[in-house]
Amino acid sequence: MLRIGIVGCGKIADGHVTQVRATGRGEVVAVCDREPLMAGQLATRYAIAGQYSDLQAMLERERLDVLHVATPPQSHLPIGQAALEAGCHIFMEKPFALDAAQTDALLQAARRAGRRICVNYLYNFETPALELDELLARGALGEVTHLDTAYGYNLAGDYGMAALSDANHWVHALPGKLFHNVLDHVLAKLVRFIGDDSSVQATGFRMRPPVGIARVDAMPDELRFVLRSGSTTAFGLVSAHSRPVAHTLKLYATRDTVELDYAARSLVFAARQTQPSSLGRLFPAFVQARQFARNGWRNVGRFRRYEFHYFQPMRILLNRFYDAVEMKAEDPIAHSEILRVSRLIDAIVACLKESTTI
């Protein structure tokens, strides 16, 4: 059993504890937060013996195999460096680091230390994403030409309300503010198709009314971006106001087109008109309905097998990461993709500084 520690005991830490236990591969032996109350509450909820307010003390005393980092990204570089010096492998919450320079520094430090390092791009391990991997691996779709992706979030939720009510919330200190904390969810799906040569255009704006707090009102809540890498393009929508809240990816390719809905955990092929005239327009809706029904019944089966939990994709990612830690497999997320995501975030943030309207 791997000895696992968690630093950062906010809401997401509960997901880490439950999914570590669900893998059956390790035990969370200690938690740490600079606010002792947070560490104590997490430790009490899950009967974890070790609780600390000092990371160095936890690293020295607990002999951890893996450190899960669930703190804001401003702290990831120093925490990651300390963990690597202590001999830990690292599972990092997104964003991986504050910018591409810090990301590169952490990745290089992990390679020098001979330790594994990963980031929680859990949506790449959702059911439809894994099905897409299979289609791409066998060449069923052909060459990818374009991608459309949408990611929505609800500012009335716990995280949104915290950011809007507190001018000192850590998200306001990020270079890309709110977008900086959600762009990983969007870009991690695209980077296998978008190279390091990509051009970036982006614009941001605020749709919600002002509240009279300058730092809060300076935070945009709508983002549109365009990426181009060679002959491949991608359009991105990040929205706090579009309804229903979307989490989708549509991939256009030379043989076929598919659309993934991460919230509904479905993947369907685009409708085709295979019959002439009006008959050809009649049948596609029924074909689409059959695809959605098939997705629905598969999800019922996953629900019955306890494989439909919100953090199920994180469980899959953790299992693959722990395989890498135990030298049974390669890294589940390539370092090159982690770095490319960070570089694209930097490029989008740079565009926003010039184009955002409030």
Secondary structure, DSSP 8 states (H G I E B T S, - for coil): -EEEEEE--SHHHHHHHHHHHHHTSEEEEEEE-SSHHHHHHHHHHTT-SEEES-HHHHHHHH--SEEEE-S-GGGHHHHHHHHHHTT-EEEE-SS-SSSHHHHHHHHHHHHHHT--EEE--GGGGSHHHHHHHHHHHTTSS-SEEEEEEEEE--TTSHHHHHHHH-TT-GGGGSTTHHHHHHHHHHHTTTTTTS-TT-EEEEEEE--S---S-HHHHT---EEEEEEEETTEEEEEEEESS-SS--EEEEEEESS-EEEEETTTTEEEE-----SSHHHHHHSHHHHHHHHHHHHHHHHHHHHHTT---TTHHHHHHHHHHHHHHTTSS--SS-HHHHHHHHHHHHHHHHHHHHH-B-
